[in-house]
Amino acid sequence: MGVNIKQVANRANVSPATVSKYLNGIKISAKNYQSIENAVKELNFNINEFARGLRTNKSKTIGILLPELNSPFSMPVISVIENKLMEFGYSTIICDFKSNPQLGKQKLDFMMNKKIDGLIVMPYYLDIKILSEIKIPIVSIDAVIENVDCDCVIIDNAKISYEATNYIIEHGHKKIAAICGPENIYTMQERLKGYVNACSDNKITINPEYIIYGNADMRTGYEAIQKLLDMTEPPTAVFAVNDDLMEGALTALNDRVIKIGEDISFVGFDNVIIANIVNPKLSIVVQPLQKIGETAANLLLSKLREKSDTTKIIKLKAELLRQFSVCKI
């Protein structure tokens, strides 16, 4: 015989009526909700999600939308989110949109048609107006979205970029380039702000030509290095503010036979595997990917349970891994 509601109620130490409310999506206390969730798992109680969805208009499905799936940042974060949501009985629909706004709208429409209960999004390149019209809980990763009712999980980008730039300056460098990606992306703006503030606090005048904008991709990183090295006064150090920009820059330096840590100093972002493969090992900003994923999932779960109208911006601390790619001059 299968497990029944009364057995679940006994294990959770609640009434059968409370279990019934849980099954029908009626709000109950957070304590009782968790007790029932635990009892359902322990007893392997079979919930007919399709039937419950028809009653409650809830699908127990979360959408995850991001510009690129295959990146050192996205994959670990998504894996953590998916595992965390699964613990609470939620499945996921994961879509990337190749940094194409029109495709992003199509993917979002697809998920909304699947009646997702909530959305976790990296909003770069999306039309923010579309997000503002969505009537389900939203959590943004890696960006603060203005005029959209959503929680946000970010690192303190300005602070860690300040630390990375100051680290370069401590080694005697004054000609420091920043490869920044798009000007209109929140993360890039904050990382550039940290670079500018570190230079300003150390009385270093920034050559505007040392700040390179473009797409947040390898090609921009590659072309930026070519441009910087061909200057009459090339920089002595480079700060690449995301993983794709870093990879492109490293490829260009290798093609030009420029020795990192000797001919030029270099600080990158995110990709610890590459940082430890190249010789010498790179100094790099390391984001707390596990914590980002857990925090995003917990914020969304909280909004789904508590129906809170308040929004939260959670800033997590990143670390600067100091290795051997910055030399003294």
N, C-alpha and C positions, 0 to 999 in steps of 0.2 A: 504493500500500500504506500501511496505517496504521502508526503508531509502535508498537514492541513494548517489552516490559519490559527486554530487553537494551540497547536504545538509551537508555532512560531511565537505566539503571544506569551506562552509560558516561558520559552527560552529567553525572550526579550524582557520579561517581567513587566508586561503592559497588558492592557485589555485587548480582546479580539476586535473590539470596535476601533481601537487605535491602529491595529494592523490593517483593518479594512480601509481606514482613512489613508494610510500610507500607500496601499495598493491602488487607491483611486486618485492619488495626487492631491489630496486635501492636506493643507498645512498642519503640521504637528510640531512639537518642540524639537529642537536640535538634538537634545539628549535622547528622546524616544526614537527619533529618526535613526540615529546611529545605532541604538540598541537593536532595532528591527533589522537594519542593514546587516549587522553582525550575525543575528540569528538566522537570517535568510541564507547567508553564506555557510554558516556552520551546519545547518540542516539540509543544505542543498535544495532549498525550496524552489520549485519551478514556477517562475512568474511568467505568465503569458504577456510579453511586452506588447505584442500587436493588439491584443484585446484591451490591455490597459491603456494603450495609446488612443484607441477609439473612444474610450470613456473619458480620458483626461485631456485629450488633444496634446499629449506630450509623446515625443518619439524616443526619448532617452538616447538621443543622438546629438553629438556636438560637431560643428563644422570647424575645420582648421584651414585657414586661407593664407597663403604666403607667396611672395613674388618668385622665389626660387626654392625648390625642394632640396637639391643636391648641393649643400654647402656645409662647411664645418660648423657653422652656427645652427642652421635649421634642423638638421637631422637629429643631433643629440637632444635638443630641446623638445622636438615633437615626440620623440620616443618616450621621454619622461612624462609629458602631458598625457599621451595615450595610455600609458600604464596606470597613471594616477586616476584618470577618469574611469578606466576599466574596473578599478577597485570599488567604485560606487555604482557600477552597473550601466555605465554609459559607453556606447560605441562611438566611433569617430568617422567622419568623412574628411579626407585630407585632399586638398586641391592646391596646385600651384598655377600661376598664370603668366609665367615667363616674362615678368615685369611689363606686361602689356595691359594697359587700363581696360581696353574693350574686352579682352579675354577674362580679365579680373571680374568685370560685371557679369559676364556669362557664367563663370564658375560660382559667383555669389548667388545668382538667380537659381542655378541648379541646386545649390544646397538649401536655399529657402524653400524651393518646391518640394524638397525632401522633409520639410517641417522640422528642421533642426531646432533644438531647444536653446542653444547658445552658440556663440561664435568666438573663436580665438583667432586673431588676425595680426599679421605684420602688414601695416597699411601702405607701405611705400608704393607709389605709382597708381594707387587706387583713387577714384573720385570720392573724396571724403563726404560729399553730399549724399551719396548712396548709403554710406554707413549711418549717417544721421537719421535716415528714414526707417531704419530697421527697428523693430519693436521687440527684440529679444535681447537678453544680456550679452554684452560684448566685453572682451578683454583684449587690449592691445599689447603686443610685445615689441619692445625696442623703439617705441615712439609714443609721444604724448599727442593725442588727437584733439585739436581744438573743436569746440562746438558739437562734440559727440559725447553722449552719455555713456561713458565706458571707464572701466578700471584700466590701469596701465602698469606694466612691469618693464623697467629699464635699469640699466646701470647708470652710475653717475659719470656720464661721458665726459663732461667738462673737467671734472676732477681728475680722472685717470689720464686724460690727454695732457693736462697740466703737469702731472707727475712724470709722464713719459718724456715730454719736452724738456722739463727741468732736469731730468736725468741726463739728457744729451748736453744741455748747457753746462752742467757740472763737470763735464769732460772737456770743457774749453771751447765748444763750438758756438759760433755766432751766425754762420751761414747755414740755416736749417730750413729745408724744404718740407712742405706738407702736401701730400697727395690726398685730396679730399673727396672726390666723387661729386655728386650733384649738389648744387648750392641750396636747393629747396627741400632737402631731406633733413628732418629734425636731428637725427643722429649725427650726420655729417656737420651740421651747424654747431652742435654742442662740442664735438671733438675739435673742430677748428677754433672754437672759443677758448678751449683749454690751451691750445697751442699759442694763440695770440696773447692770452693773459700771462702765460709763462715768459714769453719773450718780453712783454711790457714790464713785468715785475723785475726782470733782469737787465732792463735798460738796453735791450737789443732792438734795433730798427729792422723791421721785416721788409725784405725786398718783395714787392707784390708779385714779381714773376716767380717767386719760390712757392707760391700757393697755386696748385694745379687743380682745376675742376674738370669734371667730365662724368661719364657714367661710372657706377660703382662696380666696374668689371676689370678683368685682367688686361684688356686692350688699353684702357685708360692708364693703368699702372705702367704698362710697357712703354706707351708713347710718352708718358710723363717723364720717365727716366731719360729717354732719348733727348727730350727737350731740355731737361735740366743739365745734362752732361755737355750739351752743345753750347751752353751759355759762355760768355766771356769770363764770367766769374761763377763757376758752378758751385753749388752748395757742398759743404763738407759732410753734411748729415741729412738723412731723409727719414721722415715719419709717414708711413703708409697707414691710413686709418681704418681699413677693413681687410679681410682676408684675400678677396679677389684682387684688390689693388696691390696688396703685398706680393701676391704670386706673380702678377704681371711685372712688377718692378724688379723682383728677384731674377726673373727670366731675362729682362733687358740688361741688368748688371752682369749676368753670366755671359750673355752674347757679346757684351763690350769688354769682357775680360777685366772687369773691375773687381778688385778684392775687397769684400766686405770686412769691416773691422780693421782695414789697413788703408786702402785708397779712399774709402767712404764709410761713414758710420750709418747704421740702419736700425730702426725700431719698427716692428710690425704689429699686427692685430689678429687675434683669434686662433690661427691655425698652429697649434702647438706641435703637431706631427711634423709639419714642414720646418718649423723653427728648430726642432731637434735633429732633423736630418741633414740640413745644410751645414757647411763648415766655413766659418765657425758657427756654433749654435747662436740663434738670434735672440736678442732681447725682444720681448713681445708682451702686449697686453693680453691677459687671460680673463675671459668673462666666466662667471659662475653659471655654466649652462644648466647643470642639474638644478640649482636653486631657482633659476629663471623659469624652467619648466614646471617645477613644483608650485611655485608662487602663482603662476598664471592659472594652473588647474585649480588650485585652492580658491583663488579669487572668484573664478567662474562658478565653482560649486557653491560657494557662499551666496552669490547673487541668486542662483537658481533656488536655493532653499529659503533664504530670508527675504527675498523680493525687496532688497534694500535700494533706496533711491540715491544714497550717497555714493560718490565716486572716490576711488583711492588711486594714488600714484605711488607705487613702491619703487624706491631707488635702491638697488643692490650695489655692493662694493665689488669692483674688479681689482685684479692684482697685476702689478708689473713684474714680469719674470726677467730679472737682470742676468744676462748671459754674456756673450763675448763679441757682439757685433757693433759695439760702440767703443771707439778708441779715444785716448787723450790726444789733444793737439796743443 
